[in-house]
């Protein structure tokens, strides 16, 4: 991949690649327990792209996808890592997905719900992380159930338990991890959506910049970089996108 000086200036206009990192999705990012610095698959990709551009990296960490999306859309960051969604696409150029993740439902052990198709019924309250991919998706798909929004994805299960809601929705691994802190919870079988995780940049940067980022993602998948990053960070339940 040949990157001209003018294209580099478009991708990193401040001379530093500002990468928006969503810490609300443990599949892709978290904080190093020793240093406290952001780490994970998305951080590895951000560093690799900065190296490709020949510039320094600045990691801008956020607790929710909504904050991360807003930062890139407003061009306060140069790249970000998001689930593909048409609403987000109004302000962001997406690459093809690099990782696929399952979105699942969590209920209490004594819930009468046994299947995903039973969730969208009057009287069911579904708690989601505000601005998350599954918030956007379920806001379009659910016709009868009520959506309740937690401030972040990591707060979903706690709010589900505290408010005694009927359903919690989110990334499978996040729900499993958080439910371990509470007894009497179970996942409904299967998934209600496949979350396509991609890289993105502000639409104002133009098609040439977007094509450069898309080419980078395809190279990272084909070279085994993404698969190796998933293994390096001990991520299970996610797969490299075709």
Secondary structure as the mmCIF struct_conf table of DSSP 4:
data_model
#
loop_
_struct_conf.conf_type_id
_struct_conf.id
_struct_conf.beg_label_comp_id
_struct_conf.beg_label_asym_id
_struct_conf.beg_label_seq_id
_struct_conf.end_label_comp_id
_struct_conf.end_label_asym_id
_struct_conf.end_label_seq_id
HELX_RH_AL_P HELX_RH_AL_P1 UNK A 5 UNK A 11
TURN_TY1_P TURN_TY1_P1 UNK A 12 UNK A 14
BEND BEND1 UNK A 15 UNK A 15
STRN STRN1 UNK A 16 UNK A 22
TURN_TY1_P TURN_TY1_P2 UNK A 23 UNK A 24
TURN_TY1_P TURN_TY1_P3 UNK A 26 UNK A 28
STRN STRN2 UNK A 30 UNK A 31
TURN_TY1_P TURN_TY1_P4 UNK A 33 UNK A 35
STRN STRN3 UNK A 38 UNK A 39
BEND BEND2 UNK A 40 UNK A 40
HELX_RH_AL_P HELX_RH_AL_P2 UNK A 41 UNK A 53
TURN_TY1_P TURN_TY1_P5 UNK A 54 UNK A 54
STRN STRN4 UNK A 56 UNK A 62
BEND BEND3 UNK A 63 UNK A 64
HELX_RH_AL_P HELX_RH_AL_P3 UNK A 65 UNK A 73
TURN_TY1_P TURN_TY1_P6 UNK A 74 UNK A 75
BEND BEND4 UNK A 76 UNK A 78
STRN STRN5 UNK A 79 UNK A 83
TURN_TY1_P TURN_TY1_P7 UNK A 86 UNK A 87
HELX_RH_3T_P HELX_RH_3T_P1 UNK A 88 UNK A 90
TURN_TY1_P TURN_TY1_P8 UNK A 91 UNK A 91
STRN STRN6 UNK A 92 UNK A 94
BEND BEND5 UNK A 98 UNK A 98
STRN STRN7 UNK A 99 UNK A 108
TURN_TY1_P TURN_TY1_P9 UNK A 109 UNK A 110
BEND BEND6 UNK A 112 UNK A 112
BEND BEND7 UNK A 115 UNK A 115
HELX_RH_3T_P HELX_RH_3T_P2 UNK A 116 UNK A 118
BEND BEND8 UNK A 119 UNK A 121
TURN_TY1_P TURN_TY1_P10 UNK A 122 UNK A 123
STRN STRN8 UNK A 125 UNK A 129
TURN_TY1_P TURN_TY1_P11 UNK A 130 UNK A 131
HELX_RH_AL_P HELX_RH_AL_P4 UNK A 133 UNK A 141
BEND BEND9 UNK A 143 UNK A 145
STRN STRN9 UNK A 146 UNK A 150
BEND BEND10 UNK A 151 UNK A 152
HELX_RH_3T_P HELX_RH_3T_P3 UNK A 153 UNK A 155
HELX_RH_AL_P HELX_RH_AL_P5 UNK A 156 UNK A 162
TURN_TY1_P TURN_TY1_P12 UNK A 163 UNK A 164
BEND BEND11 UNK A 166 UNK A 166
STRN STRN10 UNK A 167 UNK A 171
HELX_RH_AL_P HELX_RH_AL_P6 UNK A 172 UNK A 179
TURN_TY1_P TURN_TY1_P13 UNK A 180 UNK A 181
BEND BEND12 UNK A 182 UNK A 184
STRN STRN11 UNK A 185 UNK A 187
HELX_LH_PP_P HELX_LH_PP_P1 UNK A 188 UNK A 188
BEND BEND13 UNK A 189 UNK A 190
BEND BEND14 UNK A 192 UNK A 192
STRN STRN12 UNK A 193 UNK A 202
HELX_RH_3T_P HELX_RH_3T_P4 UNK A 203 UNK A 205
HELX_RH_AL_P HELX_RH_AL_P7 UNK A 207 UNK A 222
TURN_TY1_P TURN_TY1_P14 UNK A 223 UNK A 224
HELX_RH_AL_P HELX_RH_AL_P8 UNK A 225 UNK A 232
TURN_TY1_P TURN_TY1_P15 UNK A 233 UNK A 234
BEND BEND15 UNK A 237 UNK A 237
STRN STRN13 UNK A 238 UNK A 240
#
